[in-house]
Amino acid sequence: MKLIFVFGLCFFAFGCGSGVGTEGDVVGGPCVGDADCAGGSRCLLGGDFPGGTCSVICASDADCPSATACIDKMGGVCLTLCSFDDDCRRGYECKDESRRGAAGSATVCID
């Protein structure tokens, strides 16, 4: 029973198995080119994205997978939501960034 609870928490809170997260091939995982990312995602390189990160182009949160937000960078990109730096890949921090298509900010993994 405990294992089922942990898996459920992982799936709903962190997007495990959904291609989202520190190893996600849709949003959040490392990449060196678009071919490393799945589902129409692209690889964001340089600057705020050391070691590259898979992302989805967006105009608002509605374009992003669960557990991500549309951030006003590079014309709008989905980034993984976080609460603590430990929620992010090595080299990334949990920071407030301006949303695209909505007011305010979201706390996401970025450098």
C-alpha positions as CSV (number, residue, x, y, z in Angstrom):
1,M,0.0,0.0,0.0
2,K,2.8,2.4,0.9
3,L,4.4,1.8,-2.6
4,I,1.2,2.7,-4.3
5,F,0.9,5.9,-2.3
6,V,4.5,6.9,-3.2
7,F,4.0,6.2,-6.9
8,G,0.7,8.2,-6.9
9,L,2.4,11.1,-5.2
10,C,5.3,11.0,-7.6
11,F,2.9,10.9,-10.6
12,F,0.6,13.7,-9.6
13,A,3.1,16.0,-7.8
14,F,6.2,15.6,-9.9
15,G,5.0,14.4,-13.3
16,C,7.0,11.2,-13.1
17,G,6.4,9.0,-16.1
18,S,4.9,12.0,-18.0
19,G,8.1,13.2,-19.6
20,V,8.3,16.0,-17.1
21,G,11.0,16.5,-14.5
22,T,14.8,16.3,-14.0
23,E,15.1,13.5,-16.5
24,G,12.0,14.4,-18.6
25,D,12.2,14.1,-22.3
26,V,9.3,16.6,-22.8
27,V,10.1,19.2,-20.2
28,G,13.0,19.5,-17.8
29,G,15.5,16.8,-18.9
30,P,19.0,17.4,-20.3
31,C,19.6,17.6,-24.0
32,V,22.2,18.6,-26.6
33,G,19.7,18.9,-29.5
34,D,16.0,18.7,-30.4
35,A,16.4,15.0,-31.2
36,D,16.9,14.3,-27.4
37,C,13.5,15.7,-26.6
38,A,10.1,13.9,-27.3
39,G,6.6,14.9,-28.3
40,G,7.5,18.0,-30.3
41,S,9.6,19.5,-27.6
42,R,12.7,21.4,-28.4
43,C,16.1,21.7,-26.7
44,L,16.9,25.0,-25.1
45,L,20.6,25.7,-24.9
46,G,22.9,28.2,-23.3
47,G,22.3,31.1,-20.9
48,D,19.6,30.1,-18.5
49,F,19.8,26.4,-19.6
50,P,23.2,24.9,-18.8
51,G,23.5,21.4,-20.3
52,G,20.3,22.1,-22.3
53,T,16.8,21.4,-21.2
54,C,13.8,20.0,-23.1
55,S,10.9,22.4,-23.3
56,V,7.6,23.0,-25.2
57,I,6.9,26.4,-26.9
58,C,3.9,28.1,-25.3
59,A,1.6,31.1,-25.3
60,S,0.1,30.2,-21.9
61,D,0.0,27.5,-19.3
62,A,-2.7,25.7,-21.3
63,D,0.0,24.8,-23.8
64,C,2.2,23.2,-21.2
65,P,2.2,19.7,-19.6
66,S,1.1,19.2,-16.0
67,A,3.6,20.3,-13.4
68,T,5.0,23.0,-15.7
69,A,4.3,26.7,-16.4
70,C,4.6,28.9,-19.5
71,I,7.4,31.4,-18.8
72,D,8.1,34.6,-20.7
73,K,11.5,33.6,-22.0
74,M,12.5,33.0,-25.6
75,G,9.0,33.8,-26.8
76,G,7.3,31.5,-24.2
77,V,8.7,28.2,-23.0
78,C,7.3,25.6,-20.5
79,L,9.6,25.0,-17.5
80,T,9.2,22.6,-14.6
81,L,7.5,24.0,-11.5
82,C,9.5,23.6,-8.2
83,S,9.4,24.5,-4.5
84,F,13.1,24.1,-3.6
85,D,16.4,24.1,-5.4
86,D,16.6,20.3,-4.7
87,D,13.6,19.8,-7.0
88,C,15.7,20.9,-9.9
89,R,18.6,19.3,-11.9
90,R,22.1,20.1,-10.9
91,G,23.1,23.5,-12.2
92,Y,19.5,24.8,-12.0
93,E,17.8,26.8,-9.2
94,C,14.2,27.2,-8.2
95,K,13.4,30.9,-9.2
96,D,10.4,33.1,-9.7
97,E,10.0,34.0,-13.4
98,S,7.4,36.1,-15.2
99,R,4.6,34.1,-16.8
100,R,3.6,34.3,-20.4
101,G,-0.1,34.6,-21.1
102,A,-1.0,35.2,-17.4
103,A,-0.2,37.8,-14.7
104,G,2.4,37.3,-12.1
105,S,5.2,34.8,-11.8
106,A,5.7,31.0,-11.4
107,T,8.5,29.3,-9.5
108,V,10.4,27.1,-12.0
109,C,13.8,25.4,-12.5
110,I,16.2,27.7,-14.4
111,D,19.7,28.9,-14.0
